[in-house]
Amino acid sequence: WQTWGLVVFSAVFFAAAFALSYRQNKIVENLGKLLNPTFLVLLFVVFFVAFLHPMGKLSLAKATTAYVNTPFINGFLEGYNTMDALAGLAFGVTVVTAIRMMKKNESVSVTTTKAGVFSMAAMGLIYLLLVMVGVMSLGKFKLSADGGIAFSQIVNGYAGTAGQAFLAVLMTLTCLTTAVGLVAAFAQDFHEHFPQLSYHTWLFLNCFVSFLTANLGLQQIIAWSVPMLMFLYPLSMVLIVLSVTSPLFNRDGRVYFAVVLFTVVPAFFDMVVSFPAVVSQSAFGQAVAAFRLHYLPLSALGLSWVVPALVGFALGVVWHVAKRRQTSRQYQVNLEKE
């Protein structure tokens, strides 16, 4: 009954996501006053039990090979799987819309900044505590293939079947919170660009497609989503950096164009070599992998896009300065003519 169980569960799940995001002015209230607090309370119950009865000592655990040799790079690439940067870009639409509906006295940017600083600090604390709990669990369990298995083992080790039920509730709330934010952000953004369909129509379509995708199974989703992350994450990273540094070049679209142009090609190569064997081991996939390793610096580390992005930024800034000087000279010539 596992297949039909997934169908029923995912149908109920996305129906709940649709209902919670149906009224745009209630999204923040539903997430901030209902789902997130419940999730955080349950998560910190796990932390409390784990630190009260540790499975092992932090000082006795040894770092894995990847974190001994290249800890920052490995952690940076593993961060792709959290999808936090992508979610931040997507949720930005929902956050700004919610703040405007709340009609706060301070500006949207100030409120967003405060919320961003607070949420980053809270996420940093949660990730740190999760790492510590995971490290302590090595005193009882072997190193797991992924964090999901490790967390399941930890909760099961403390509370058995009841722990599994507790974890099921915790994970459902976690994913539901994310799903509500994503489907709402998608519907709001697409309604703005394609107003022919209402927000509620886009919301329904997104929930329905997500329901269909969920029933492909976790392993299939992971196998095909990781390559997409390898393609999208470099683009999201450069867009975030450009947005922060944009006052330095007066938000000139030429700089954006140059950086994205030089980033998209190596990001595409990273995507191809990350695909399942049917693509990555094909003649095309092997040719891309060989070209990538031979011509793009840092490819072996999974950061083949960094150097091209820097080259694109340098060229974009030169283009910006040259255009500004040309405009200035033309303005001077026009003044002299007058």
Buried (B, 14 or more C-beta within 10 A) or exposed (E): EEEEEBEEEBBEBBEBBBEBBBEBEBBBEBBEEBBBEBBBEBBEEBBEBBEEEBBBEEEEBEEEEEBEEBEEBBEBBEEBBEBBBBBBBBBBBBBBBBBEEEEEEEEBEEBBEEEEEEBEEEEEEBEEBBEBBBBBBBEEBEEBEEBEEBBBBBBBBBBEEEBEEBBEEBBBBBBBBBBBBBBBBBBBBBBEEEEEBEBBBBBBBBBEEBBEEBBEEEEEEEBBBBBEBBBBBBBBBBBEEBEEEEEEBEEBEBBBEBBBBBBBBBBBBBBBBBBEEEBBEEEEBEEBBEEBEEEBEBBEEBBBBBBBBBBBBBBBBEBBEEEEEEEEEEEEEEEEEE
